[in-house]
Amino acid sequence: MLKIPFLWDYFLLRINLNLLANIKCIMAELLLSDLRVGEQAIILQFKEQNIALKLMEMGCLPGEKVFLERVAPLGDPIAIQVAGYSLSLRKNEASQVVVSNL
């Protein structure tokens, strides 16, 4: 006997695929320098090892939550809140930190 798929099954499949696509968009990776004022993110990794050690000593550890507090009028430096204190970073240093939006 031939089973005819129901329209409801197709509908549920489309909903599940859309939800997966939305979750993927929400957890998109971006750079710390791309955040806007007031946004929060979680540090995932660093692009370069020489800056990674310096930032890790200042509390920017993978898995740590960061909050972009301020950006200077010309865009450089930026002030973030990490590990309970404010930290100012140059734009090129912030561009070496890969984060995920919350």
C-alpha positions in Angstrom: 0.0 0.0 0.0 1.3 3.4 -1.0 1.6 5.9 1.9 0.7 9.4 0.9 2.4 12.0 3.0 0.1 14.3 4.8 0.3 18.1 4.4 0.7 18.3 8.2 3.9 16.3 8.1 5.3 18.6 5.5 4.3 21.6 7.5 6.0 20.3 10.7 9.2 19.5 8.7 9.3 23.1 7.4 8.8 24.5 10.9 11.7 22.3 12.3 14.0 23.4 9.4 13.1 27.1 10.0 13.8 26.7 13.8 17.2 25.2 13.1 18.1 28.0 10.7 17.1 30.6 13.3 19.2 28.9 16.0 22.2 28.9 13.6 21.7 32.6 13.0 21.4 33.4 16.7 24.6 31.6 17.5 26.5 33.3 14.7 30.2 34.0 15.3 31.4 37.6 15.0 34.3 39.7 16.2 34.3 41.7 19.4 35.0 44.8 17.3 31.7 44.2 15.4 29.5 44.5 18.6 27.3 47.6 19.1 27.1 49.5 22.3 24.9 47.6 24.9 25.3 44.2 23.3 26.5 41.2 25.2 28.5 38.2 23.9 30.5 35.2 25.0 34.2 34.9 24.1 34.7 31.8 21.9 38.4 32.0 20.8 41.2 34.2 19.7 42.6 34.6 16.2 46.3 35.2 17.1 48.2 33.7 20.0 50.4 36.7 20.7 47.3 38.8 21.7 45.5 35.9 23.2 47.9 35.6 26.1 47.7 39.3 26.9 43.9 39.3 26.8 43.6 36.1 28.9 45.8 37.6 31.6 43.3 40.5 31.7 40.3 38.2 32.2 39.2 37.7 28.6 38.9 33.9 28.8 37.0 31.7 26.4 33.4 31.3 27.8 33.5 34.6 29.6 30.6 37.0 29.1 31.5 40.5 27.8 29.4 43.6 27.5 30.3 46.5 25.2 29.9 49.6 27.3 31.3 52.5 25.2 33.0 53.3 21.9 35.2 56.4 21.5 33.8 59.1 19.1 36.2 58.0 16.3 35.5 54.3 17.0 38.8 53.5 18.6 39.3 52.4 21.5 36.3 50.5 22.8 35.4 49.9 26.5 34.1 46.4 27.5 33.0 45.0 30.8 34.6 41.6 31.4 35.2 39.6 34.7 33.6 42.4 36.7 35.7 45.3 35.6 36.0 47.7 32.6 38.7 47.1 30.0 39.7 49.4 27.1 40.9 47.7 23.9 42.1 49.0 20.6 40.0 48.2 17.6 42.7 45.9 16.2 43.0 44.0 19.5 39.2 43.6 19.6 39.2 42.3 16.0 41.3 39.3 17.2 38.5 38.1 19.6 35.8 35.8 18.2 32.6 36.0 20.1 29.0 34.7 19.9 26.0 37.0 20.5 23.7 36.4 23.4 
